[in-house]
């Protein structure tokens, strides 16, 4: 680093970086309004529940890295549902105005 400080990157940091990249692509995918999106949201919700249970009950998963990944999965679930609700609302408004 220019400041002279040493920046160490551990395996957990690399895992979070990889998870953030995957979250970005998952959020891009959630903006599509296909019928498969509902299945995708359900699977994301199941994954969040599994991550939360693992974090709370299994000793090996009680780390800050896994907690941050669990929060990313929660953000994916919330973003997916919000995008679906907003796009459904717009579709409903357009259908009402045309009819």
C-alpha positions in Angstrom: 0.0 0.0 0.0 1.1 3.6 -0.6 0.7 4.4 3.1 3.2 1.6 4.0 0.5 -0.5 5.7 0.3 -4.2 5.0 -3.0 -5.5 3.7 -3.6 -9.1 4.4 -6.3 -11.0 2.6 -7.5 -14.2 4.2 -9.6 -17.0 2.8 -12.7 -15.6 4.5 -12.2 -12.3 2.7 -11.9 -14.0 -0.6 -15.0 -16.0 0.1 -16.9 -12.8 0.8 -15.6 -11.1 -2.3 -16.8 -14.1 -4.4 -20.1 -14.0 -2.6 -20.6 -10.3 -3.4 -19.9 -11.0 -7.1 -22.5 -13.8 -7.1 -24.9 -11.5 -5.3 -24.5 -8.9 -8.0 -25.4 -11.4 -10.7 -28.3 -12.8 -8.7 -29.7 -9.3 -8.2 -29.4 -8.7 -12.0 -31.3 -12.0 -12.6 -34.0 -11.1 -10.1 -35.1 -8.1 -12.3 -36.4 -10.4 -14.9 -40.2 -10.9 -14.7 -40.4 -14.5 -15.8 -42.5 -17.2 -14.2 -39.4 -19.0 -13.1 -38.6 -16.1 -10.8 -41.1 -17.3 -8.2 -39.3 -20.6 -8.0 -36.0 -18.7 -7.8 -37.4 -16.7 -4.9 -38.6 -19.8 -3.1 -35.2 -21.4 -3.4 -33.5 -18.3 -2.2 -35.8 -18.3 0.9 -35.0 -22.0 1.6 -31.3 -21.2 1.3 -31.7 -18.3 3.7 -33.5 -20.5 6.3 -30.8 -23.2 5.9 -28.0 -20.6 6.4 -29.7 -19.1 9.4 -30.2 -22.5 11.0 -26.6 -23.5 10.3 -25.3 -20.2 11.7 -27.4 -20.5 14.9 -27.0 -24.2 15.6 -23.8 -25.5 14.1 -20.5 -24.5 15.8 -18.4 -24.4 12.6 -20.7 -21.9 10.9 -20.7 -19.3 13.8 -18.2 -17.0 12.1 -18.4 -13.4 10.9 -17.7 -14.6 7.3 -20.7 -16.9 7.3 -22.9 -14.3 9.0 -22.1 -11.8 6.2 -22.9 -14.5 3.6 -26.2 -15.2 5.4 -27.0 -11.4 5.3 -26.2 -11.4 1.5 -28.6 -14.3 1.0 -31.3 -12.3 3.0 -30.7 -9.3 0.8 -31.1 -11.5 -2.2 -34.5 -12.7 -0.9 -35.7 -9.2 0.0 -34.5 -7.7 -3.3 -36.2 -10.5 -5.3 -39.5 -10.1 -3.6 -39.4 -6.3 -3.8 -38.6 -6.4 -7.5 -41.3 -8.9 -8.2 -43.9 -6.9 -6.2 -43.0 -3.7 -8.0 -43.0 -5.2 -11.4 -46.3 -7.0 -10.7 -47.8 -3.7 -9.5 -46.7 -2.0 -12.7 -48.1 -4.8 -14.8 -51.4 -4.5 -12.9 -51.5 -0.7 -13.4 -50.8 -1.1 -17.1 -53.5 -3.8 -17.5 -56.1 -1.6 -15.6 -55.3 1.4 -17.7 -55.6 -0.5 -21.0 -58.8 -2.3 -20.0 
